[in-house]
């Protein structure tokens, strides 16, 4: 009995158990992805027009991305309390919307509905932040795979929740809002004492590589299964029994990763655990540099090749040079000063990071790449219809799968870049941004079948941003304030869509639609104005010309983003050499 109790205690403290719990939490955390499914219910119940519904959509986007308070609270409150706050916001926000839609409470004005949607969706930022902060601290040397897998599950949560709702099969469509309000909140409360930092950097095992490979296999299986289920449900009218079987299989796939912590705890005799450095430098180096005296002439006198030497040799050469400069300083020949602020790779506060060029290079690259990708996702309906595809549903379903694979694959590939080649992680980001460039051009050309290729490439590239960029930020600016840094980075999405979708894509589309309307009506102004003002019959654009210029502009900006990423690679190559050079080889032994 005592042995079983110790085993259960070991399981509770296992970083892999926390990781699996975070995967389950993220599977319910993509609340914003379901807005397209619940918005028709709100529109019909409250008699909203399209403009009013669009305002609710803006409130949803802001709630999904504005996480300053989230970052601050995750640094102040215990992890479980932050999850409780997120669950409460989700339950109150969408729960109240459900009560209004079902006429159980009086209807509120539009501005109050926007606040409720904002509050409900903002709960998602707590789920994301807690999951990422906990697991990045538990797996400090596997940040790419961890971030990619967790963000991937968040991206698939819309498809997962839709499948669960299909099982309920309620004639009352408002029940979907009830599920959005209650489901994620209950899951978060159930996992709030599981998802947390557990000192995972002291739990390194030789089998960790195989464990990540197993998780990747589960991710691929889940993506393939959901894609197959989407296609079958779209083509065939299934019975309730078949839908139940599909949903049960989905739950079984989601439960499979628990095999890892169970086998590590209750399996063969436990091997000795190793410890990996929690800070992103070789052992003892961070403390050495934080306390050392920096001379104003040291950087000028130090040869550039010194930075590329092994850590011990580099330290010896710098010590010799500094000794000579200290002697000169004693004689009054040079001035001594102490370097202020953290170095790259140490713990930055958000304000300290905001004055660093590296942070803005990463953020602007994220805005250009992620923003252009999200613009395609938001305009898939119009893009596909302009190219002659009657049903955009297949593209929406497919790009969600490519987005998931991009997040998982982006973490995996970027980890190979830093671990096997000791090269900065943003190099992988630059490659994915060039892949997105090809995707944008493919959509813009409008060739037969190019829409399928374009959504594939853009979906993969967009998803990769959310695996590579948060991991890079944690490596360059530390883990202590990662919650605040991550929630600032999420602002790239609304900024990017404001520029590309609102200011570029929509205006170009409307201009081309007006040209086609003039041509079709032979400048019959009265007929044209009547058509344009008709809410039920809005102007439509047909042909590749509708998004050719927009796609070309976004392709150009993706090339700029790749250039910024490579400039960041040039600036941070020494940091990654220190982080993953000698220390990573020591952890593999």
N, C-alpha and C positions, 0 to 999 in steps of 0.2 A: 504493500500500500504506500509506503514511504517512497519507494522508487517511482511509482506512478505519479505521485504528487510532484516529485522533482522533475519528471519528464514534462508534465503539464506546465509547470513553472518555466521550464526551459523553452517550451513551445510558445508561451505567452511573450517571452522576451526575444524570440527569434526575429531577426530582421526580415527573413523571408516570409514569416507569418504576417508581419506588418505590411510588406509589399503586396501580398495577395489581398489583404484587407483593403489596401488603397486601390487596387484594381477593381474590386467590387464597388467601392465608393464612387470611383470615376465612372463606372458603368451606369450609374444613376445621376451623374452630375451634369450631363449636357442638357440642362433644362431649356436653354435658348434654342436648341435645334428643333424643338417641338412647337415653336411658336407658329410656324406655318400651318400646323395641324389644328391648333386651338383657335387661331385668329378667325376662321370662318364662323365658328360657334359664337364668339364674342360679337362679330359683326351682325349676325342674324338676330341674336337675342336682344341686342341693344340698339338695333337699327342704325348702325354706324355706316358712313360712307367710306370710300377708299382713302380719302385724305385723313379722316379721323383714325382709321386703322393704321395708316402709315405712321401717325404720331405715336401710337402704342408700340409700333415696331422700333422707333427711335428710342423710346424709353427702355425697351428690352435690350437693345444694343448697348446703351449706356450702363444699364445694370450689370450686363455681362462683362464689361470692360473696366468700369471705374472701381478700382479696388484699393484706393489709398487707405481708407479706414481699415480694410481687411488686412493689409500689410502691417499697419501699426498695431492692430489688436492681436495679430498672431505673434508679435514680438513681446507684447505685454501679458496677455492672458495665457493660461495653460492651453495646450493643444486641444484637449477635450472641450474646454469652454468655447474656443473659437468655432469648433464644429457645432456646438450647441447653438451658438449665435446664428450660424448659417442655416441650420435646420429651422430655427424659429422664424427667420426672415422668409425662407421659402414657404413655410406653412402659413404664416400670416398673409403674405402677399397674394399667392395664388389661391389660398383658401378663401380669402375675402372675395376675390374675383369669382370663384365658383359660387359663393353664396349670392352674389349679385346676378350672375347669369341665370341661376335657377330661381330667381325672384324670392329668395328667402330673406333678403334684407333690401332696403330701398336702394335704388340706382344712384350712383354718384356721378358728379360731372366728369368730363373728359380728363381734366387735369388731375383729379384724384385717381382716376383709373390708371393714368400714366405712372403716378407715384406707386400704386400697388404693383404694377408690372415691373417697375424698376426694383422695388424692394424684394419681390419674389425671385427675380432673376439674379439679383445681387447675392443671394444665398449661395449661388453656384461658385462665386469667387472664393468663398470660404472653403468649400469642398476641394477646389483645385489647389489652393494655397497650402492647406494642411497636408494634402497628399504629397505634393511636390517637396515641400520643406522637410517633412519627416523622412521621406525615402531618399532624397539627395543627401541628407545628413547620415543616413544609415548606409548608403552606398557611395561614399565620396569619390571612389575611383571608377565608378560605373555610371556616371551621371547621364551620359548619352542614352544608353539603353533604358535606364530607369525613366527618364523624362519622356522619351519617345513612346514607351509602352503605356505609361499613365495617360499621356495626352491622346494616345490612340484610342484607348478605352473611352475617354471623354467624347471623342469624335464619333464613336459608334453608339453612344448611349441613346441617341435619337432613334436609331434603327432598333435597338434592344427594347426601348420603352414602347415603340410602335407595335412590336411583335407581342409584347405582354398585353397591350390594350386590345389587340386582335383576339386574344384568348378570352378576354372579358366579354367582348361582342355585345356591348350594351346598346340598346336602341337610343338611349339618351347620350348624345355626343358630348354633353357637358361633363360626363363622368371622366373624360380624358383630362379635363382641368383638375378634377378631384384627385386623380391618380398622380398628376404632376405635383400637386400640393402635398399629398400625404406620403407617397412612395419614397422620394429622395430624403425627406425628413426622417422617416422611420429608419431607413438604412444608415443615415448619418448618426442618429442617436445610438443605433445598435453597434456601430463601429467606433464610437468616439473614444473608448478606452483601449482600442486596439491600434489604431493608426496614430503613431507617435514616434519620436526618436527613441531608440533603445541602445545607443552606443554601438551601432552596427559596424563601425570601423574596426571593432575588436573581434568581429565574427567572420573573418575571411577564411574560406575553405578552398581546398584545391578543386572541389566539385562545382564551384560557383559558375564557371564557364559552361558546364553542362546544364546547370539549372537555367541559365539565361537562354540557352539553345532550346530547352524544353518549352519555356514560356513563349519564345518566338514561334515555335511550332503550333502552340495553342492559338496564338494570334492569327496565324495564317489559316488555321482550320476555322476559326470563328468568322474571319472575313469571307472565306469561300462559302461557308454555310449560310451566312446572312445574305450574300449575293444570290445564291441559289434559291433561297426561300423567297426573296423579293421577286425574282423572275417568275417563279412558279405561281405565286399569289397574284401576280399581275396578269398572267396568261390564263389561269384556270380558276374557276369558282370552287373553292375548297370547302369541305364540310367542317363542322365545328370539331369533330374528332381529329381530323388531320391537323388542324391548326393547333389543337391541344398537344398532339404528338410533337409538332415542330417546336412549340414553346418549351416542352419538357426537355427535348434534346438541347435547346439553347441553354437552359439552366445547368444541364449536366456539363456542357462545355465550359461554362463560366466557373463551375466548381472544380474542374480538373487541376488548376494550379495549386490547390491546397495540398496536393500530393507531395510537393517539394518540401515544405516545412515539416509535414508529417513524417516523411521518409528520413529527413535529417535528424529528427528528434527521436523517433521510435524505431529507426532502422538499425543498421549495423553499428558497431561500437564507434563512438564519437572520436574523431581524430582531433589532434591538438589544433586549436584555432590560432590564426596569425592576426596581426594587427596591421592596418594600413593607415598611413598618415591622414589625419582629418583635415589639416591645412594643406593647401596646394603647393608645398615645397618639400624638398628632402628634409629628413629629420633634423631639427635644431636650426635649420637655416632661417626660418621666419623670425625667430626670436633674435638670432644674431643680427639680422639686418634691421630689425625694429629698434635695437638699442645702440647700433654702432654710430660712431661719429663720422659724418660725411664731410669731406673737405671740398671747398668750392672748386679747387683745381683737379680733383681726383678724376672726374669724368673726362676732362681735357687731356690729362696725362695718360690715362689708361688706354692701351691699344685695343682696337675693336675685337681682335681675335681672342682676347681674354674672356669675353662673354661666352664664347663657344667651347671653352675648355671644360673638362669635368669639374664637378663642384669643389672637390678638395684642392685640385690644382689651381682653380680660379680663386679660391679663398686665400691660398698661399701667395699668389701673385699680387692680389689686391692688398694683402697685409704688408708685403714688402714695399709696395708703392706708397701705402699710407704711412708706413714708418718713416720713409724719407720725407714725406710732406709734413708729418708732425714735427720732425726735427727742424725743417725749414720754418714751420709756423712758430716754433719756440724762438727762432732767431728773428721773427718779425717779417719773414719774406712772403708768407701767404696768410690769408685770413681763414679762420676755422668757423664753420657754421654747422648746425645740426639740421638734418633733413626733416621736414615736417610732413605729416600725413602718411597714410598707408601706401605701400608699394603695390604694384600689380600682383594679384593673387592673394592679397591679404584682405581682411574684412573692411569693406567700405560701408559707410552709411549712404542712404539715397542721396543726400545733399553732396557728399564727397564725390559720389559717382557722377553726378550731374555736371560737374565742372571738368570732367575728364574727356578728352577727345575720343578715347577708345569706346566709351559708352555711347557717344553720339554717332560714331561710325556704325556701331552695331544696331542702334535704334533706327537710324535713317535707312540702313540696308533692310531692316525688318519692315519698315513702313512701305518701301517701294516693292519689295518682293511679296510680302504677305498681303498688302493692300491690293495689289493687282490680282492676286489669286482669289481673294474674297469677292472682288468685283465680278469675276467670272461666275463664281458660285451664286451670287445674288441675282445675276442677270441671265442665268442658264435658260430660263423660260423664253425670254425674248430672243436670245441668241439662237436657240434651236428652232423656234418658229420662223425666224427670219431666213433660215437656211432650208426651210421646207419640211421640218420634222413636226408632225402633228402632236405627238405626245412627248413632253419634256420630262416625264416622270422617270424614264429609264436613265436619262443623263443625271438627274438629281440623285438617284439611287447609286449609280456607278461612281459618281465623284465622291460620295461619302465613303465608299470603300477605298478608293484611291487615296483619299485624304488620310484614312486610317493607316493604310500601308505606307504612306509617305512618312507619317509620324514614327511608326515602328522602324521602318527601314532607314530613316534619317538618323535615328539614334544609333542603330547598328553600324551603319557605314561611317558615321563620324567617330565612333569609338575605334574602328579599325584605323582611321587616319591618325588619331592621337596615340593609340596604344602600340600599334605595329610600326608606324612610320614616324612617331614623335613629331608630328606636324600639327600646327594649330587647327582647332576644330572649325573655325570659319571657312577653311578651304573647302570643306564638304558643303557648306552653305552656298558658296560661290558656284559650285558645280550644279546644285539643284536650281539655282536661279538661272543659270544658262539653259537648263532643261525646260524651265518655265518659259523662257524666251521662245524656244521652238514651239511649245504648246500654244502660246499666244498667236504666233504667226500662222500656225496650222488652223486655228479657229478663224482668224481674219481672212485667210485665203478662201475659205468656203468650198474647198474641193470635196468631191464625194468621199464620205467616210472620215474626213478630216476632223469633224466634230468629236468623233470617238477618240481619235488620237490626241486632240487638243485637251479634252477633259481628263484623259489619263495623265498626260504630262503635267498639266497645271495642278491637278489634284495631288499628285505625288510631291511636286515642288512646294505647294502651299503647306501640306502636312509636315514636310521636313523642317520648315521654319520653326514649328512649335516643339520640335525635339532638339534642334541644334542651338537656337538662340538662348533659351533659358539655361541650358547646360553651360554654354559659353559664359553667360553672365555670372554664374556661380563660380566658375574657375577664375575669372579675371577680377571679380569684386567680392568674393568670399561668400560664406554660407550664413554668417550671423544675421545679416539683414536681407537674406534672399527673398523673403516674402514681400517686402516693400519694393525691391528691385523688379521682381517678376510682375507685380501688379502694375508697375509703371510701364513695363514693356508691353503689356496687353493693350495699352492705349494705341499701339501701332495699328490695330484693326480699324477702330472708328476713324482715325486720322486718314488711313489709306483709302477707306471706302468713301470718305468725304471728298477726297481729291479725285480719285479715279472714277467712282460711280456717279456722285452727284454733280461734280464740276465738269467731267469729261464725257463719260459714257452716255449719260442721259441727255445732255445737250446735243451731242453729235447725232444720237438716235432720233431725237425730235426734229432736228434740222433735215435729216435725210427723209424722215417720214413726211414732213411738210413739202419737200421737193416732189416726192412721189404723188402726194395728194393734189398738188397744183397741176402736175402733168396729167393725172387721171381725170381731173375735172376741167381741163382746158381753161384755167384761170377763172372759173365761175366762182367769184368771191363769196356770194351769198351761200352757195352750196357748201363751199369749203369751210366757212365759219360755222355754219350749222353743224357740219360733221365734227369739227374740232371741239365744239362746246358740248357735244353729246356725251354725257358721262358713261352711258352704256356702250358707246361705240367709239372708242378712242382711236387716234391715229396709229396705224401700224406700218412698219417698214419691212420690206421684203428684199432678200438678196444679200450677198456677202458685203455689199457696200455699207450696210447698216452698222457693222462693227469692225470694218476693215481698219479705219483710221484709229479707233480706240485700241484695237489689238496691237497695232503697230506702235502706238505710243507706249503702251504697257510693256511691250517687248523691249523697246529702247530703255525704259526705266529699269527693267530687270538686268540689262547689261550694265547699267550704271551701278545697280545694287551689287552685282558680282564684282565690279571694280572696287567698290568700297570694302567688300568683304576681303578681297585679296590685299588691300592696303592694311586692313586690320591684321591679316596674317603676317605681313611684313613687320608690323610693330610689335607683335606678341610672340614671335617664334622662340625667343629666349625663355619666356615664361613657361611655355609648353615644354621646352627642352628640360627645364628644371623640374616641372611637375611630373612628366611621364617618361623621362629618360631613365636615370639610374633607379629612381624609387619604384617605377613600375616593374622593372626587372627584378628588384628585390622581392616584390609582392608575389611574383610568379614562382619564385623558388620555394 
